């Protein structure tokens, strides 16, 4: 139970401090604790951390140049649901997306609903992978594969723009 609470808290912290790799944490935890415990505690931590960042960052809007915010806000309003759905992908900028959505005053209801589902789906998929890992070597290989997949998908998505 202590491990589950640790996972819950570290998932909240990793959203607030973006460089902490959620994928590595989830893969490792799922390999030891299983899919469902990892999905519940990891997903809940990710969801709550994303909400904290979203609501906190809405107060940061005043520190940005309004004309730049307005340009980005128009794009976010146009593609916002797709941007939020990217959160399911491995090694994605979901933390940055949460900050941006808050700064841009994205629709709160849409954000909460999409973030709820994408948080649990993402953690479930990572847990499924992590539950198959039985050694440190496999953990590192899986992490690298997820990282490279994320880079490749990001490249393909941003190449079009």
N, C-alpha and C positions, 0 to 999 in steps of 0.2 A: 504494500500500500504506500509506503514511503517513496518507493521508486516512481509510482504513478503520480504522486503529488509533485515530485521533482520534475517529471516530464511536463506536467501541466504548467508549472512555473517557468521552466526553461523555454517552453513554447511561447509564453507571453513575452518573456524577455527577448527572445530572438526576433520577434516582430518589431520591438522597439529599437533594437540594435541590429540593423540589417545584415552586417557581415557574418553573423552567427548562422551556420548552415543547418537549416531545419531538416533537410534531407538526410544528412549524416546522423543526426540525433534520432530521427524516426526509424531509419533502417536498423541502427544499432539496437534501439529499444525493442522494436518488433521482433528482432532475432532472439531476444531473451524473454520477452513477456507475452508475445503473441499479437495477433491481429486486432482482436476486439478491445482489449485493454488499451493498446496503443492508439487505436482509432478514437476511442472515447476521450481519454485524457489528453492526447495530443491534439485532436480536433477541437476540443473545448478550449484548450490553451491558445491555439492558433486563432480561433474565432474571437475570443475575448481580447487577446492582444491586438488583433486587427481593429476591433471596435475602439479600444483605448486610443490607438494611433489615429484612427479616423476622426474621432471627436476632439482629441487634443490638437491635431493639425489644423482643424478649422479655425483655431485662434491664431495660427501662424500666417494666415493670408495677408495680414497687414504688413508683413515684412518683405513682401514681394512687389515688384513693379506691376501695377494694375494692368497696363497694356499687354505685358507678357502673359499674365494670368488669364486675361480675356481670350487671347489667341489659343492658348492650350485648353481653356475651358470649353470653347466651341468644338474643338476636336474631341474632347472627352465626352461632351454631351452627345455628339454624333455617334461615337464608337464606344461609349462607356460600358455597355453590357458586355461587348466582346473583350474589352480591356479587362474587365473584372473576371470574365470566364477564363482568361489566360492563367489565373491563379491556380487552376487545376494542374497545369503542366509542371513537370519536374524542373527544379532549379529556375524558377521564374522570379521576376522582380515584384512579388506580391506585397512585400513591405513598402516598397516605393509606391506601388499602386494605391495602397491604403493611405499613405501620406498625401499623395496627389488628389485622391478623391475627397479627402477632408479639406484640403486647401481650396479646392475648386467648388466646394459646397455641393457635391454630387447629391442627388436625391437620397435622403437617409434611409427610407424604406427599401428602395431597390438595393442599396449598398448592403444593408443588414441581411436581406433575404439571399442575395447572391453570395455574399461572404459566408453565410451559414452553410449553404450547400457546398460551395467550393472548398471550404476548409475541411469538412468531413470527408468529401470525396477524395481530395488530394491526400489526406493523411491515410485514408483507407487503402488507396492504391500503393502508397509508399510502404505501408505496413504489410501489405500482401507480398511485396518484393522482399522486404526485410525479414519476413518470417521464413524465407527460404535460405537465408544466409546462415552458414554454420562456422565460418572462420573469419579472422581479420582480413585475410587476403580477399575473400569473396566480398566483404564489406567495402573494401577500397575499390575493387573492380566495379561493383555496382554503383558506388558513388561517382566514379569517373565516367561510367556510361551515362548516368543520369545527367551529369554536368555537360558532357559533350552533346547529348540529345537536346538539352535546354539551349545550348549555344547555337546548335544547328537550326532549331525551330525559331529562335529569336532572329537569327540571320535571315531566314526565309521570310518571316513576317515583316521585318524592317526593310528588307531589300525592295519590296514592292513600293514603299513610300519614298 
